Amino acid sequence: MTVVLEEALPLLPRLRRHARLLCGDTARADDLLQDTLERAARKGALFHAEPGPTRQDALRNWLLTLMHRLYLNQRRDAREALHDSLDEEDAAQPLVHEPQQQVALRLDLERALAALPAAAREILLLVCVEELSYQDAARVLDVPVGTVMSRLSRARERLRQSMSGGEAGRAPLRVVK
């Protein structure tokens, strides 16, 4: 096991949670996490950070970046394989029912998250669940900080509307240039 993977062991629960929320499916999330760790093992020499408490944060951000890019690649490959002409923003991924998740509010939140466009869900997960700063989320997603802020604002509003049962929660997000 490489040094990077040994250091990543404490991050596995967070990475798995992020993958599960991102994919909406336990099996696909586990596959995504495994693919991420395999890539980290192969590319571990590319990770450089100074020793200390910030090294763990840098490693988390690097692994989230790997996971994000693999997730996008998998989505693209799936679209190409199915010759799906749906816009990426409109494709919602179904949730798998798990008996231990029977709390109504949690299920509602998971459904609302799954119904969000992928870009909105990703930014919510990175900033609100993984507690990344706007700058770190921008680096993970490879977008400007202003894009992170606007996507986050629209995603929060859409989630808020969806959770309250408002029809506006189903409206497509506008692209701001």
C-alpha positions in Angstrom: 0.0 0.0 0.0 1.4 3.4 -0.9 2.0 6.2 1.5 -0.9 8.2 0.0 -3.4 5.3 0.5 -2.2 4.8 4.1 -2.8 8.5 4.8 -6.2 8.2 3.1 -7.5 5.5 5.5 -9.1 8.0 8.0 -10.8 9.7 5.0 -12.6 6.6 3.7 -15.9 7.1 5.6 -16.1 10.7 4.3 -15.1 9.7 0.8 -17.7 6.9 0.8 -20.4 9.2 2.1 -19.6 11.7 -0.6 -19.7 9.0 -3.3 -23.0 7.7 -2.1 -24.6 11.1 -2.1 -23.1 11.9 -5.5 -24.2 8.6 -7.1 -27.4 8.0 -5.2 -26.7 4.3 -5.4 -24.6 2.2 -2.9 -23.1 -0.1 -5.5 -22.1 2.6 -7.9 -20.7 4.7 -5.0 -18.6 1.8 -3.8 -17.3 1.3 -7.4 -16.6 5.0 -7.6 -14.7 5.0 -4.3 -12.7 1.9 -5.4 -11.8 3.6 -8.8 -10.8 6.7 -6.9 -8.5 4.8 -4.6 -7.0 2.8 -7.5 -6.3 6.0 -9.3 -4.8 7.5 -6.2 -2.5 4.5 -5.8 -1.3 4.8 -9.4 -1.0 8.6 -9.3 0.2 8.9 -5.7 3.6 10.3 -6.8 1.7 13.3 -8.2 0.4 14.3 -4.8 2.6 16.8 -3.1 1.9 18.6 0.2 3.9 19.6 3.2 3.6 17.4 6.3 1.3 18.6 9.0 -2.4 19.1 9.6 -2.9 20.8 6.2 -1.5 17.8 4.4 -4.7 15.8 5.4 -6.9 18.6 4.0 -4.8 18.7 0.8 -5.1 14.9 0.5 -8.9 15.1 1.0 -9.2 17.8 -1.6 -7.0 15.8 -4.0 -9.0 12.6 -3.5 -12.3 14.5 -4.0 -10.9 16.0 -7.2 -10.0 12.5 -8.5 -13.5 11.3 -7.5 -15.2 14.2 -9.1 -13.4 13.7 -12.4 -14.0 9.9 -12.4 -17.7 10.6 -11.7 -17.9 12.9 -14.7 -16.1 10.4 -16.9 -18.4 7.7 -15.8 -21.5 9.9 -16.5 -20.1 10.8 -19.9 -19.3 7.2 -20.8 -22.8 6.1 -19.7 -24.4 8.8 -21.9 -22.3 7.8 -24.9 -23.1 4.1 -24.4 -26.8 4.7 -24.2 -26.7 7.4 -26.9 -28.7 9.5 -24.6 -29.5 12.9 -25.8 -30.8 14.3 -22.5 -29.0 17.3 -21.2 -26.7 16.5 -18.3 -28.4 19.1 -16.1 -31.8 17.4 -16.5 -30.8 13.8 -15.7 -31.8 12.7 -12.2 -30.4 9.5 -10.7 -32.8 7.3 -8.8 -32.1 6.4 -5.2 -32.0 2.8 -4.0 -34.2 2.1 -1.0 -32.3 1.0 2.1 -34.4 -0.1 5.1 -32.2 1.7 7.7 -33.0 5.0 6.0 -36.7 5.1 6.9 -36.8 8.5 8.5 -39.1 10.6 6.4 -37.2 13.8 6.4 -33.9 12.1 5.5 -35.6 10.3 2.6 -37.2 13.5 1.4 -33.8 15.2 1.5 -32.1 12.3 -0.3 -34.8 12.4 -3.0 -34.5 16.2 -3.3 -30.7 15.9 -3.7 -31.1 13.1 -6.3 -33.5 15.3 -8.2 -31.0 18.1 -8.5 -28.9 18.5 -11.6 -25.4 16.9 -11.2 -23.6 20.2 -11.0 -25.9 21.6 -8.3 -25.7 18.3 -6.3 -21.9 18.3 -6.5 -21.5 21.8 -5.2 -23.9 21.3 -2.4 -22.1 18.1 -1.3 -18.6 19.7 -1.5 -19.5 22.9 0.4 -22.3 21.8 2.7 -21.5 18.2 3.5 -17.7 18.0 3.0 -17.4 21.5 4.4 -14.9 22.6 1.7 -14.2 26.4 1.4 -15.5 28.0 -1.8 -11.8 28.2 -3.0 -11.2 24.5 -2.4 -14.5 23.5 -4.0 -13.5 25.7 -7.0 -10.2 23.8 -7.3 -11.9 20.4 -7.0 -14.4 21.3 -9.7 -11.9 23.3 -11.8 -14.2 26.3 -12.0 -13.9 29.9 -10.9 -15.0 30.8 -7.3 -17.8 33.0 -8.6 -19.2 30.0 -10.4 -19.1 28.0 -7.2 -21.0 30.8 -5.4 -23.7 31.1 -8.0 -24.2 27.4 -8.4 -24.4 27.0 -4.6 -26.9 29.8 -4.3 -29.1 28.3 -7.1 -28.7 24.8 -5.7 -29.7 25.8 -2.2 -32.8 27.6 -3.5 -33.8 24.7 -5.7 -33.3 22.3 -2.8 -35.3 24.6 -0.5 -38.2 24.8 -3.0 -38.1 21.1 -3.6 -38.2 20.3 0.2 -41.2 22.7 0.6 -43.0 21.0 -2.3 -42.9 24.1 -4.5 -43.2 23.7 -8.2 -40.4 26.2 -8.7 -38.0 23.4 -7.5 -38.7 21.6 -10.8 -37.8 24.5 -13.0 -34.5 24.1 -14.9 -31.5 26.1 -13.6 -30.6 29.1 -15.8 -27.1 29.2 -17.1 -25.4 32.5 -16.0 -22.5 33.6 -18.1 
